[in-house]
Amino acid sequence: VDAAPEQVGVLHVVATLPAYHGRGFARQLLRGGIEIARGDGLVALRLDTFPHNIRGRGLYKSCGFTDHGLWTVHYPALGDIQVVMYELLL
């Protein structure tokens, strides 16, 4: 979506310990972030994940996020890496 940076929220980390996988906690965290973004009047919410994160990618799609494909991003601790970008219109 074409929006000013202040109109877009970014989720940097959505994660649960492996012992809690499959219990719906990550979905609750994600839905909470979505509701906060809507409450703040944002127009979109974005996030990225590693291409091999099949579990997370399924979660994001099931919560309405659109897959915008692979992008190269730079993280100081990791260097240039490939991530899959997602966006949810609010």
Backbone as XML, in Angstrom:
<?xml version="1.0"?>
<chain id="A" units="angstrom">
  <residue number="1" name="VAL">
    <atom name="N" x="0.850" y="-1.169" z="0.000"/>
    <atom name="CA" x="0.000" y="0.000" z="0.000"/>
    <atom name="C" x="0.896" y="1.234" z="0.000"/>
  </residue>
  <residue number="2" name="ASP">
    <atom name="N" x="0.470" y="2.231" z="-0.726"/>
    <atom name="CA" x="1.211" y="3.485" z="-0.770"/>
    <atom name="C" x="0.769" y="4.318" z="0.419"/>
  </residue>
  <residue number="3" name="ALA">
    <atom name="N" x="1.616" y="4.401" z="1.447"/>
    <atom name="CA" x="1.268" y="5.136" z="2.660"/>
    <atom name="C" x="2.518" y="5.776" z="3.240"/>
  </residue>
  <residue number="4" name="ALA">
    <atom name="N" x="2.326" y="6.860" z="3.935"/>
    <atom name="CA" x="3.435" y="7.531" z="4.618"/>
    <atom name="C" x="3.962" y="6.616" z="5.722"/>
  </residue>
  <residue number="5" name="PRO">
    <atom name="N" x="5.253" y="6.697" z="6.032"/>
    <atom name="CA" x="5.823" y="5.816" z="7.058"/>
    <atom name="C" x="5.077" y="5.849" z="8.395"/>
  </residue>
  <residue number="6" name="GLU">
    <atom name="N" x="4.569" y="7.000" z="8.778"/>
    <atom name="CA" x="3.856" y="7.091" z="10.060"/>
    <atom name="C" x="2.471" y="6.435" z="10.027"/>
  </residue>
  <residue number="7" name="GLN">
    <atom name="N" x="2.016" y="6.010" z="8.852"/>
    <atom name="CA" x="0.729" y="5.334" z="8.714"/>
    <atom name="C" x="0.870" y="3.812" z="8.670"/>
  </residue>
  <residue number="8" name="VAL">
    <atom name="N" x="2.104" y="3.329" z="8.780"/>
    <atom name="CA" x="2.378" y="1.901" z="8.634"/>
    <atom name="C" x="3.078" y="1.375" z="9.886"/>
  </residue>
  <residue number="9" name="GLY">
    <atom name="N" x="2.557" y="0.290" z="10.414"/>
    <atom name="CA" x="3.199" y="-0.374" z="11.543"/>
    <atom name="C" x="4.079" y="-1.505" z="11.047"/>
  </residue>
  <residue number="10" name="VAL">
    <atom name="N" x="5.119" y="-1.815" z="11.815"/>
    <atom name="CA" x="6.034" y="-2.900" z="11.466"/>
    <atom name="C" x="6.186" y="-3.812" z="12.680"/>
  </residue>
  <residue number="11" name="LEU">
    <atom name="N" x="5.872" y="-5.073" z="12.493"/>
    <atom name="CA" x="6.116" y="-6.081" z="13.528"/>
    <atom name="C" x="7.518" y="-6.632" z="13.299"/>
  </residue>
  <residue number="12" name="HIS">
    <atom name="N" x="8.373" y="-6.505" z="14.297"/>
    <atom name="CA" x="9.750" y="-6.946" z="14.125"/>
    <atom name="C" x="9.973" y="-8.395" z="14.524"/>
  </residue>
  <residue number="13" name="VAL">
    <atom name="N" x="9.266" y="-8.876" z="15.525"/>
    <atom name="CA" x="9.450" y="-10.260" z="15.957"/>
    <atom name="C" x="8.123" y="-10.807" z="16.474"/>
  </residue>
  <residue number="14" name="VAL">
    <atom name="N" x="7.731" y="-11.947" z="15.939"/>
    <atom name="CA" x="6.599" y="-12.715" z="16.468"/>
    <atom name="C" x="7.156" y="-14.109" z="16.691"/>
  </residue>
  <residue number="15" name="ALA">
    <atom name="N" x="7.292" y="-14.502" z="17.955"/>
    <atom name="CA" x="7.932" y="-15.788" z="18.222"/>
    <atom name="C" x="7.443" y="-16.389" z="19.527"/>
  </residue>
  <residue number="16" name="THR">
    <atom name="N" x="7.419" y="-17.705" z="19.567"/>
    <atom name="CA" x="7.141" y="-18.438" z="20.797"/>
    <atom name="C" x="8.185" y="-19.538" z="20.942"/>
  </residue>
  <residue number="17" name="LEU">
    <atom name="N" x="8.404" y="-19.960" z="22.151"/>
    <atom name="CA" x="9.318" y="-21.070" z="22.395"/>
    <atom name="C" x="8.753" y="-22.343" z="21.770"/>
  </residue>
  <residue number="18" name="PRO">
    <atom name="N" x="9.614" y="-23.225" z="21.288"/>
    <atom name="CA" x="9.135" y="-24.467" z="20.664"/>
    <atom name="C" x="8.163" y="-25.264" z="21.533"/>
  </residue>
  <residue number="19" name="ALA">
    <atom name="N" x="8.324" y="-25.227" z="22.839"/>
    <atom name="CA" x="7.427" y="-25.967" z="23.730"/>
    <atom name="C" x="5.989" y="-25.461" z="23.643"/>
  </residue>
  <residue number="20" name="TYR">
    <atom name="N" x="5.803" y="-24.246" z="23.121"/>
    <atom name="CA" x="4.468" y="-23.656" z="23.026"/>
    <atom name="C" x="3.916" y="-23.635" z="21.612"/>
  </residue>
  <residue number="21" name="HIS">
    <atom name="N" x="4.657" y="-24.192" z="20.663"/>
    <atom name="CA" x="4.176" y="-24.230" z="19.279"/>
    <atom name="C" x="2.875" y="-25.019" z="19.181"/>
  </residue>
  <residue number="22" name="GLY">
    <atom name="N" x="2.004" y="-24.571" z="18.292"/>
    <atom name="CA" x="0.761" y="-25.288" z="18.030"/>
    <atom name="C" x="-0.343" y="-25.031" z="19.033"/>
  </residue>
  <residue number="23" name="ARG">
    <atom name="N" x="-0.141" y="-24.108" z="19.950"/>
    <atom name="CA" x="-1.151" y="-23.819" z="20.978"/>
    <atom name="C" x="-1.907" y="-22.507" z="20.734"/>
  </residue>
  <residue number="24" name="GLY">
    <atom name="N" x="-1.563" y="-21.809" z="19.671"/>
    <atom name="CA" x="-2.283" y="-20.583" z="19.338"/>
    <atom name="C" x="-1.719" y="-19.319" z="19.956"/>
  </residue>
  <residue number="25" name="PHE">
    <atom name="N" x="-0.592" y="-19.414" z="20.669"/>
    <atom name="CA" x="-0.035" y="-18.221" z="21.309"/>
    <atom name="C" x="0.495" y="-17.210" z="20.295"/>
  </residue>
  <residue number="26" name="ALA">
    <atom name="N" x="1.170" y="-17.685" z="19.255"/>
    <atom name="CA" x="1.683" y="-16.772" z="18.228"/>
    <atom name="C" x="0.526" y="-16.074" z="17.515"/>
  </residue>
  <residue number="27" name="ARG">
    <atom name="N" x="-0.561" y="-16.798" z="17.268"/>
    <atom name="CA" x="-1.740" y="-16.198" z="16.644"/>
    <atom name="C" x="-2.321" y="-15.103" z="17.550"/>
  </residue>
  <residue number="28" name="GLN">
    <atom name="N" x="-2.361" y="-15.345" z="18.844"/>
    <atom name="CA" x="-2.853" y="-14.335" z="19.783"/>
    <atom name="C" x="-1.956" y="-13.098" z="19.776"/>
  </residue>
  <residue number="29" name="LEU">
    <atom name="N" x="-0.635" y="-13.309" z="19.748"/>
    <atom name="CA" x="0.299" y="-12.177" z="19.685"/>
    <atom name="C" x="0.072" y="-11.374" z="18.410"/>
  </residue>
  <residue number="30" name="LEU">
    <atom name="N" x="-0.050" y="-12.076" z="17.289"/>
    <atom name="CA" x="-0.248" y="-11.410" z="16.014"/>
    <atom name="C" x="-1.564" y="-10.649" z="15.986"/>
  </residue>
  <residue number="31" name="ARG">
    <atom name="N" x="-2.628" y="-11.263" z="16.430"/>
    <atom name="CA" x="-3.935" y="-10.585" z="16.462"/>
    <atom name="C" x="-3.898" y="-9.370" z="17.381"/>
  </residue>
  <residue number="32" name="GLY">
    <atom name="N" x="-3.180" y="-9.480" z="18.498"/>
    <atom name="CA" x="-3.032" y="-8.333" z="19.393"/>
    <atom name="C" x="-2.324" y="-7.178" z="18.709"/>
  </residue>
  <residue number="33" name="GLY">
    <atom name="N" x="-1.267" y="-7.489" z="17.966"/>
    <atom name="CA" x="-0.559" y="-6.453" z="17.219"/>
    <atom name="C" x="-1.428" y="-5.804" z="16.162"/>
  </residue>
  <residue number="34" name="ILE">
    <atom name="N" x="-2.240" y="-6.618" z="15.498"/>
    <atom name="CA" x="-3.167" y="-6.100" z="14.486"/>
    <atom name="C" x="-4.177" y="-5.145" z="15.129"/>
  </residue>
  <residue number="35" name="GLU">
    <atom name="N" x="-4.732" y="-5.541" z="16.249"/>
    <atom name="CA" x="-5.725" y="-4.693" z="16.926"/>
    <atom name="C" x="-5.110" y="-3.382" z="17.415"/>
  </residue>
  <residue number="36" name="ILE">
    <atom name="N" x="-3.892" y="-3.438" z="17.922"/>
    <atom name="CA" x="-3.212" y="-2.209" z="18.354"/>
    <atom name="C" x="-2.985" y="-1.291" z="17.158"/>
  </residue>
  <residue number="37" name="ALA">
    <atom name="N" x="-2.532" y="-1.855" z="16.035"/>
    <atom name="CA" x="-2.302" y="-1.053" z="14.830"/>
    <atom name="C" x="-3.597" y="-0.406" z="14.344"/>
  </residue>
  <residue number="38" name="ARG">
    <atom name="N" x="-4.675" y="-1.168" z="14.348"/>
    <atom name="CA" x="-5.982" y="-0.599" z="13.953"/>
    <atom name="C" x="-6.408" y="0.499" z="14.908"/>
  </residue>
  <residue number="39" name="GLY">
    <atom name="N" x="-6.234" y="0.253" z="16.195"/>
    <atom name="CA" x="-6.594" y="1.245" z="17.200"/>
    <atom name="C" x="-5.797" y="2.530" z="17.079"/>
  </residue>
  <residue number="40" name="ASP">
    <atom name="N" x="-4.575" y="2.412" z="16.581"/>
    <atom name="CA" x="-3.728" y="3.584" z="16.373"/>
    <atom name="C" x="-4.020" y="4.280" z="15.046"/>
  </residue>
  <residue number="41" name="GLY">
    <atom name="N" x="-4.977" y="3.755" z="14.281"/>
    <atom name="CA" x="-5.364" y="4.374" z="13.020"/>
    <atom name="C" x="-4.402" y="4.134" z="11.870"/>
  </residue>
  <residue number="42" name="LEU">
    <atom name="N" x="-3.559" y="3.105" z="11.970"/>
    <atom name="CA" x="-2.630" y="2.809" z="10.884"/>
    <atom name="C" x="-3.384" y="2.220" z="9.692"/>
  </residue>
  <residue number="43" name="VAL">
    <atom name="N" x="-2.802" y="2.335" z="8.505"/>
    <atom name="CA" x="-3.462" y="1.823" z="7.306"/>
    <atom name="C" x="-2.922" y="0.458" z="6.877"/>
  </residue>
  <residue number="44" name="ALA">
    <atom name="N" x="-1.742" y="0.093" z="7.384"/>
    <atom name="CA" x="-1.153" y="-1.191" z="7.020"/>
    <atom name="C" x="-0.203" y="-1.649" z="8.121"/>
  </residue>
  <residue number="45" name="LEU">
    <atom name="N" x="0.006" y="-2.954" z="8.155"/>
    <atom name="CA" x="0.951" y="-3.567" z="9.073"/>
    <atom name="C" x="1.861" y="-4.450" z="8.239"/>
  </residue>
  <residue number="46" name="ARG">
    <atom name="N" x="3.169" y="-4.346" z="8.474"/>
    <atom name="CA" x="4.139" y="-5.106" z="7.685"/>
    <atom name="C" x="5.040" y="-5.942" z="8.581"/>
  </residue>
  <residue number="47" name="LEU">
    <atom name="N" x="5.561" y="-7.012" z="8.018"/>
    <atom name="CA" x="6.542" y="-7.844" z="8.711"/>
    <atom name="C" x="7.332" y="-8.625" z="7.690"/>
  </residue>
  <residue number="48" name="ASP">
    <atom name="N" x="8.442" y="-9.185" z="8.141"/>
    <atom name="CA" x="9.209" y="-10.072" z="7.265"/>
    <atom name="C" x="9.602" y="-11.309" z="8.053"/>
  </residue>
  <residue number="49" name="THR">
    <atom name="N" x="9.957" y="-12.344" z="7.329"/>
    <atom name="CA" x="10.395" y="-13.591" z="7.947"/>
    <atom name="C" x="11.365" y="-14.303" z="7.020"/>
  </residue>
  <residue number="50" name="PHE">
    <atom name="N" x="12.070" y="-15.260" z="7.578"/>
    <atom name="CA" x="12.979" y="-16.064" z="6.768"/>
    <atom name="C" x="12.170" y="-16.959" z="5.832"/>
  </residue>
  <residue number="51" name="PRO">
    <atom name="N" x="12.655" y="-17.182" z="4.614"/>
    <atom name="CA" x="11.930" y="-18.041" z="3.662"/>
    <atom name="C" x="11.655" y="-19.446" z="4.193"/>
  </residue>
  <residue number="52" name="HIS">
    <atom name="N" x="12.519" y="-19.966" z="5.041"/>
    <atom name="CA" x="12.348" y="-21.337" z="5.559"/>
    <atom name="C" x="11.387" y="-21.413" z="6.753"/>
  </residue>
  <residue number="53" name="ASN">
    <atom name="N" x="10.838" y="-20.281" z="7.190"/>
    <atom name="CA" x="9.915" y="-20.271" z="8.321"/>
    <atom name="C" x="8.500" y="-20.632" z="7.850"/>
  </residue>
  <residue number="54" name="ILE">
    <atom name="N" x="8.316" y="-21.875" z="7.517"/>
    <atom name="CA" x="7.049" y="-22.357" z="6.957"/>
    <atom name="C" x="5.904" y="-22.163" z="7.949"/>
  </residue>
  <residue number="55" name="ARG">
    <atom name="N" x="6.146" y="-22.452" z="9.205"/>
    <atom name="CA" x="5.117" y="-22.317" z="10.240"/>
    <atom name="C" x="4.638" y="-20.861" z="10.346"/>
  </residue>
  <residue number="56" name="GLY">
    <atom name="N" x="5.578" y="-19.927" z="10.437"/>
    <atom name="CA" x="5.229" y="-18.509" z="10.522"/>
    <atom name="C" x="4.546" y="-18.008" z="9.264"/>
  </residue>
  <residue number="57" name="ARG">
    <atom name="N" x="5.041" y="-18.431" z="8.115"/>
    <atom name="CA" x="4.452" y="-17.979" z="6.853"/>
    <atom name="C" x="2.998" y="-18.425" z="6.737"/>
  </residue>
  <residue number="58" name="GLY">
    <atom name="N" x="2.712" y="-19.636" z="7.192"/>
    <atom name="CA" x="1.325" y="-20.109" z="7.187"/>
    <atom name="C" x="0.455" y="-19.290" z="8.125"/>
  </residue>
  <residue number="59" name="LEU">
    <atom name="N" x="1.003" y="-18.942" z="9.273"/>
    <atom name="CA" x="0.273" y="-18.111" z="10.238"/>
    <atom name="C" x="-0.057" y="-16.750" z="9.638"/>
  </residue>
  <residue number="60" name="TYR">
    <atom name="N" x="0.931" y="-16.106" z="9.030"/>
    <atom name="CA" x="0.705" y="-14.762" z="8.483"/>
    <atom name="C" x="-0.351" y="-14.794" z="7.376"/>
  </residue>
  <residue number="61" name="LYS">
    <atom name="N" x="-0.277" y="-15.779" z="6.509"/>
    <atom name="CA" x="-1.277" y="-15.896" z="5.438"/>
    <atom name="C" x="-2.666" y="-16.154" z="6.014"/>
  </residue>
  <residue number="62" name="SER">
    <atom name="N" x="-2.751" y="-17.007" z="7.033"/>
    <atom name="CA" x="-4.058" y="-17.329" z="7.612"/>
    <atom name="C" x="-4.667" y="-16.136" z="8.353"/>
  </residue>
  <residue number="63" name="CYS">
    <atom name="N" x="-3.840" y="-15.167" z="8.722"/>
    <atom name="CA" x="-4.335" y="-13.957" z="9.396"/>
    <atom name="C" x="-4.567" y="-12.815" z="8.419"/>
  </residue>
  <residue number="64" name="GLY">
    <atom name="N" x="-4.469" y="-13.108" z="7.107"/>
    <atom name="CA" x="-4.820" y="-12.114" z="6.101"/>
    <atom name="C" x="-3.668" y="-11.329" z="5.504"/>
  </residue>
  <residue number="65" name="PHE">
    <atom name="N" x="-2.439" y="-11.613" z="5.897"/>
    <atom name="CA" x="-1.292" y="-10.913" z="5.329"/>
    <atom name="C" x="-1.056" y="-11.381" z="3.894"/>
  </residue>
  <residue number="66" name="THR">
    <atom name="N" x="-0.636" y="-10.467" z="3.038"/>
    <atom name="CA" x="-0.307" y="-10.763" z="1.656"/>
    <atom name="C" x="1.193" y="-10.960" z="1.522"/>
  </residue>
  <residue number="67" name="ASP">
    <atom name="N" x="1.587" y="-12.026" z="0.856"/>
    <atom name="CA" x="2.985" y="-12.339" z="0.596"/>
    <atom name="C" x="3.464" y="-11.468" z="-0.561"/>
  </residue>
  <residue number="68" name="HIS">
    <atom name="N" x="4.482" y="-10.644" z="-0.309"/>
    <atom name="CA" x="5.029" y="-9.774" z="-1.351"/>
    <atom name="C" x="6.384" y="-10.265" z="-1.858"/>
  </residue>
  <residue number="69" name="GLY">
    <atom name="N" x="6.680" y="-11.538" z="-1.595"/>
    <atom name="CA" x="7.860" y="-12.158" z="-2.167"/>
    <atom name="C" x="9.156" y="-11.880" z="-1.436"/>
  </residue>
  <residue number="70" name="LEU">
    <atom name="N" x="10.231" y="-12.344" z="-2.072"/>
    <atom name="CA" x="11.566" y="-12.223" z="-1.490"/>
    <atom name="C" x="12.147" y="-10.827" z="-1.681"/>
  </residue>
  <residue number="71" name="TRP">
    <atom name="N" x="12.784" y="-10.339" z="-0.645"/>
    <atom name="CA" x="13.478" y="-9.056" z="-0.671"/>
    <atom name="C" x="14.822" y="-9.239" z="0.012"/>
  </residue>
  <residue number="72" name="THR">
    <atom name="N" x="15.803" y="-8.498" z="-0.431"/>
    <atom name="CA" x="17.092" y="-8.478" z="0.246"/>
    <atom name="C" x="17.091" y="-7.307" z="1.210"/>
  </residue>
  <residue number="73" name="VAL">
    <atom name="N" x="17.394" y="-7.597" z="2.473"/>
    <atom name="CA" x="17.477" y="-6.545" z="3.495"/>
    <atom name="C" x="18.819" y="-6.675" z="4.206"/>
  </residue>
  <residue number="74" name="HIS">
    <atom name="N" x="19.228" y="-5.602" z="4.831"/>
    <atom name="CA" x="20.490" y="-5.600" z="5.565"/>
    <atom name="C" x="20.221" y="-5.449" z="7.057"/>
  </residue>
  <residue number="75" name="TYR">
    <atom name="N" x="20.704" y="-6.413" z="7.814"/>
    <atom name="CA" x="20.684" y="-6.354" z="9.271"/>
    <atom name="C" x="22.130" y="-6.295" z="9.737"/>
  </residue>
  <residue number="76" name="PRO">
    <atom name="N" x="22.470" y="-5.344" z="10.604"/>
    <atom name="CA" x="23.864" y="-5.223" z="11.037"/>
    <atom name="C" x="24.462" y="-6.540" z="11.547"/>
  </residue>
  <residue number="77" name="ALA">
    <atom name="N" x="23.702" y="-7.323" z="12.275"/>
    <atom name="CA" x="24.227" y="-8.564" z="12.847"/>
    <atom name="C" x="24.281" y="-9.714" z="11.837"/>
  </residue>
  <residue number="78" name="LEU">
    <atom name="N" x="23.512" y="-9.616" z="10.740"/>
    <atom name="CA" x="23.411" y="-10.717" z="9.782"/>
    <atom name="C" x="23.959" y="-10.384" z="8.399"/>
  </residue>
  <residue number="79" name="GLY">
    <atom name="N" x="24.097" y="-9.110" z="8.105"/>
    <atom name="CA" x="24.498" y="-8.705" z="6.758"/>
    <atom name="C" x="23.294" y="-8.692" z="5.827"/>
  </residue>
  <residue number="80" name="ASP">
    <atom name="N" x="23.528" y="-8.844" z="4.530"/>
    <atom name="CA" x="22.450" y="-8.889" z="3.543"/>
    <atom name="C" x="21.845" y="-10.286" z="3.536"/>
  </residue>
  <residue number="81" name="ILE">
    <atom name="N" x="20.531" y="-10.351" z="3.741"/>
    <atom name="CA" x="19.837" y="-11.636" z="3.749"/>
    <atom name="C" x="18.542" y="-11.523" z="2.949"/>
  </residue>
  <residue number="82" name="GLN">
    <atom name="N" x="18.024" y="-12.672" z="2.528"/>
    <atom name="CA" x="16.742" y="-12.748" z="1.833"/>
    <atom name="C" x="15.646" y="-12.997" z="2.864"/>
  </residue>
  <residue number="83" name="VAL">
    <atom name="N" x="14.583" y="-12.193" z="2.792"/>
    <atom name="CA" x="13.419" y="-12.393" z="3.642"/>
    <atom name="C" x="12.168" y="-12.348" z="2.775"/>
  </residue>
  <residue number="84" name="VAL">
    <atom name="N" x="11.091" y="-12.894" z="3.291"/>
    <atom name="CA" x="9.790" y="-12.800" z="2.629"/>
    <atom name="C" x="9.031" y="-11.676" z="3.313"/>
  </residue>
  <residue number="85" name="MET">
    <atom name="N" x="8.557" y="-10.719" z="2.534"/>
    <atom name="CA" x="7.833" y="-9.565" z="3.062"/>
    <atom name="C" x="6.331" y="-9.821" z="3.021"/>
  </residue>
  <residue number="86" name="TYR">
    <atom name="N" x="5.657" y="-9.406" z="4.094"/>
    <atom name="CA" x="4.202" y="-9.525" z="4.209"/>
    <atom name="C" x="3.604" y="-8.176" z="4.575"/>
  </residue>
  <residue number="87" name="GLU">
    <atom name="N" x="2.365" y="-7.980" z="4.129"/>
    <atom name="CA" x="1.643" y="-6.738" z="4.435"/>
    <atom name="C" x="0.168" y="-7.059" z="4.653"/>
  </residue>
  <residue number="88" name="LEU">
    <atom name="N" x="-0.411" y="-6.385" z="5.633"/>
    <atom name="CA" x="-1.838" y="-6.502" z="5.915"/>
    <atom name="C" x="-2.463" y="-5.119" z="5.828"/>
  </residue>
  <residue number="89" name="LEU">
    <atom name="N" x="-3.444" y="-4.974" z="4.946"/>
    <atom name="CA" x="-4.185" y="-3.717" z="4.891"/>
    <atom name="C" x="-5.163" y="-3.675" z="6.044"/>
  </residue>
  <residue number="90" name="LEU">
    <atom name="N" x="-5.165" y="-2.587" z="6.767"/>
    <atom name="CA" x="-6.031" y="-2.475" z="7.935"/>
    <atom name="C" x="-7.284" y="-1.702" z="7.597"/>
  </residue>
</chain>
